[in-house]
Amino acid sequence: MSDRPALPLVFDEPRGRKKPPRHLADLTPAERAEAVAELGLPAFRAGQLSRHYFTRLTDDPAEMTDLPAAGREELVAALLPPLMTPVHTLEADGGTTRKTLWRLGDGSLVESVLMRYPDRVTMCVSSQAGCGMACPFCATGQGGLQRNMSTAEIVEQVLAGARSLARDEVPGGPGRVSNVVFMGMGEPLANYKAVIGAVRRLTDPGPDGLGMSARGVTVSTVGLVPRMRQLADEGIPVTLALSLHAPDDELRNELVPINTRWTVGEAVDAAAHYFQVTGRRVSIEYALIRDINDHGWRADLLGDVLLAAGPRGWVHVNLIPLNPTPGSKWTASDPRDEREFVRRLEAKGVPTTVRDTRGREIDGACGQLAATAT
Ligand code: SAH
């Protein structure tokens, strides 16, 4: 059947890059105690430092008055080294949507987006600088992979948002991050270890971590089947999102090139397996692209493929009107076709929502993150 060349799998980062420095957020509580002991300090200093970082949301040594002044700067320099600097922040929706461009220590650029809603604050974070998955409709996919991000670099994007909310810098009063979605730059499951570390830091109770609910964390994937199965066994009930975008292999091979490695059937089965193991309803992401994947028959086929894979209620579909990316000939579906797509899925009993496209005008919506410094 498939005489296509095997897709080069970009799971390993390019060699020769400067590694990000070790940071408290890379380490488990036990590893933090060891790191502090190596500096000749009692282990409980690690807990104090964790409390400053994750609970008090400060990385400024001047505010850490419970740490002895002698050696405080050194401790902070050793365990809370700067990881990234903001290049700029763009705002939309009256300041409640904020996209930040970050420069990492080696010069790589990544973006994160904070979205405040009446009832929640969602941070959309990057897990890699660039992306190796090459989906043709996604801006990030066009530039290839620069490198994997470290656990602490991933976590620090959330902490930066948490700090600005705590300091009342986002309209709506002081607040907290309630949701994190791995829907920024990169394929999270291609940087598996660092992403799991980040999920643990976000969900570990304070002062070891940020104390978020695992349900509030969504890991979105192109469908790296072995990693999806591994994620099911981690024992952290995060929400899994599968970026499907087509119910048939012929079209999905074009839209999500990794499909030539793991088919629609295999990816959907792994998603259903995730539901069986965790009890968490899986989200199927489907960017509606005019005249490409928005046909009525594809809505019907999508419904059939999903219903065949698991028990009723295992899945819901999240339709994303395509966000235009520079140079692409594709656009969002006609609203009538979108409504018909929703109607057909719901007629089959598949719950379906249409995602709002916040931050479009600041290129901060799904698939628009390209991280150029200009
Ligand atoms: N690599 C992960 C996370 C990346 S982006 C993944 O693919 O799931 C999060 C979602 O945005 C994915 O569903 C992705 O397919 C979608 N997306 C990418 N480009 C888009 C675009 N131009 N318009 C709408 N959605 C897009």
Boltz pocket constraint, residues with backbone or C-beta under 6 A from the ligand:
constraints:
  - pocket:
      binder: B
      contacts: [[A, 133], [A, 135], [A, 137], [A, 138], [A, 139], [A, 182], [A, 183], [A, 184], [A, 185], [A, 186], [A, 187], [A, 188], [A, 220], [A, 221], [A, 222], [A, 241], [A, 242], [A, 243], [A, 285], [A, 286], [A, 287], [A, 320], [A, 321], [A, 322], [A, 323], [A, 324], [A, 325], [A, 366], [A, 367], [A, 368]]
      max_distance: 6.0
